[in-house]
């Protein structure tokens, strides 16, 4: 793991991100604490790609429920 100071990391953020794709990168603050920068794996899934569920509700049931919820 390569460790960079906060100032070095700020000046070379783009390079650090490229480096973090292949290895862990450390960023050290003035107080000596070190933070790790690591790359997450890409996911090509859509956030809307959820599985459906089976239910006995009909379209009419759903429309009636919506109509009821809109009444004041």
C-alpha positions in Angstrom: 0.0 0.0 0.0 1.3 3.4 -1.0 0.7 6.2 1.4 0.4 9.8 0.4 0.0 13.0 2.5 -3.3 14.8 2.3 -1.7 17.6 0.2 -0.2 15.1 -2.3 -3.5 13.3 -2.5 -5.4 16.5 -3.2 -3.0 17.6 -5.9 -2.9 14.1 -7.6 -6.4 12.8 -7.0 -6.9 11.6 -10.5 -3.7 9.6 -10.4 -4.6 8.2 -7.0 -8.0 7.0 -8.2 -6.3 5.2 -11.1 -3.8 3.6 -8.7 -6.6 2.6 -6.3 -8.1 0.5 -9.1 -5.3 -2.0 -8.7 -4.1 -1.5 -5.1 -5.0 0.0 -1.8 -3.9 3.6 -1.4 -3.4 5.4 2.0 -3.9 9.0 2.7 -2.3 10.4 5.8 -3.5 13.5 7.7 -1.3 15.9 9.7 -2.4 14.2 12.9 -1.0 10.9 11.7 -4.3 9.1 11.0 -4.4 7.2 7.7 -7.5 6.5 5.5 -7.7 3.9 2.9 -8.8 4.4 -0.6 -9.9 1.2 -2.5 -11.9 0.6 -5.6 -15.3 -1.1 -5.5 -16.3 -3.6 -8.2 -18.5 -2.2 -10.9 -22.0 -3.5 -11.0 -23.9 -3.4 -14.2 -27.3 -4.0 -12.6 -30.0 -1.4 -12.8 -31.3 -0.1 -9.4 -34.8 -0.7 -10.8 -34.1 -4.4 -11.7 -36.0 -5.9 -8.7 -37.8 -9.2 -8.7 -41.5 -9.2 -9.0 -43.8 -10.8 -6.4 -46.8 -13.1 -6.8 -50.0 -11.8 -5.3 -53.7 -12.4 -5.6 -54.4 -8.7 -6.1 -56.1 -7.8 -9.4 -55.8 -4.6 -11.4 -59.3 -3.7 -10.1 -58.1 -4.1 -6.5 -55.2 -1.9 -7.1 -57.2 0.8 -8.8 -59.8 0.7 -6.0 -57.0 1.0 -3.4 -55.6 4.1 -5.2 -59.0 5.6 -5.5 -59.7 5.1 -1.8 -56.3 6.6 -0.8 -57.1 9.8 -2.7 -60.3 10.4 -0.9 -60.2 12.8 2.0 
